[in-house]
């Protein structure tokens, strides 16, 4: 399970970086970059939840 969580963490980080590259920095409006903003928010939340999940799993084993 831990290996899956770490893999998911790296995939989410890769998608987050890709969304940062896909933003149109000439026009930062929601109508132009809404999909990228939602992708950034969702991948950030996935990363945070995986970090907390890994920490919780480590505490249970101790």
C-alpha positions as CSV (number, residue, x, y, z in Angstrom):
1,X,0.0,0.0,0.0
2,X,2.9,2.4,0.8
3,X,4.4,1.8,-2.6
4,X,1.1,2.7,-4.3
5,X,0.8,5.9,-2.2
6,X,4.3,7.0,-3.1
7,X,3.6,6.3,-6.7
8,X,0.4,8.3,-6.6
9,X,2.3,11.2,-4.9
10,X,4.8,11.3,-7.7
11,X,2.1,11.2,-10.4
12,X,0.2,14.0,-8.7
13,X,3.4,16.1,-8.5
14,X,4.0,15.5,-12.2
15,X,0.5,16.5,-13.1
16,X,0.9,19.6,-10.9
17,X,4.0,20.7,-12.7
18,X,2.4,20.0,-16.1
19,X,-0.5,22.3,-15.1
20,X,1.9,25.0,-14.1
21,X,3.5,24.9,-17.6
22,X,0.1,24.9,-19.3
23,X,-1.1,28.1,-17.8
24,X,-1.4,31.0,-20.2
25,X,0.7,33.6,-18.3
26,X,-0.3,36.4,-20.6
27,X,-4.0,36.1,-19.5
28,X,-4.4,34.8,-16.0
29,X,-8.2,35.0,-16.0
30,X,-10.4,32.1,-14.8
31,X,-12.1,31.8,-18.2
32,X,-8.7,31.2,-19.9
33,X,-7.0,29.0,-17.3
34,X,-9.9,27.5,-15.3
35,X,-8.9,23.9,-16.0
36,X,-5.3,24.4,-15.1
37,X,-6.3,26.2,-11.8
38,X,-8.6,23.3,-10.9
39,X,-5.9,20.8,-11.7
40,X,-3.4,22.7,-9.5
41,X,-5.8,22.8,-6.6
42,X,-6.8,19.2,-6.9
43,X,-3.3,17.8,-7.3
44,X,-2.1,20.0,-4.3
45,X,-4.9,18.4,-2.2
46,X,-4.0,14.9,-3.4
47,X,-0.3,15.5,-2.4
48,X,-1.3,16.9,1.0
49,X,-3.6,13.9,1.7
50,X,-0.9,11.4,0.6
51,X,1.6,13.0,2.9
52,X,-0.8,12.9,5.9
53,X,-1.7,9.3,5.0
54,X,1.9,8.2,4.9
55,X,2.6,10.0,8.3
56,X,-0.5,8.3,9.8
57,X,0.7,4.9,8.6
58,X,4.1,5.5,10.1
59,X,2.6,6.4,13.5
60,X,0.5,3.2,13.5
61,X,3.5,1.0,13.0
62,X,5.4,2.7,15.9
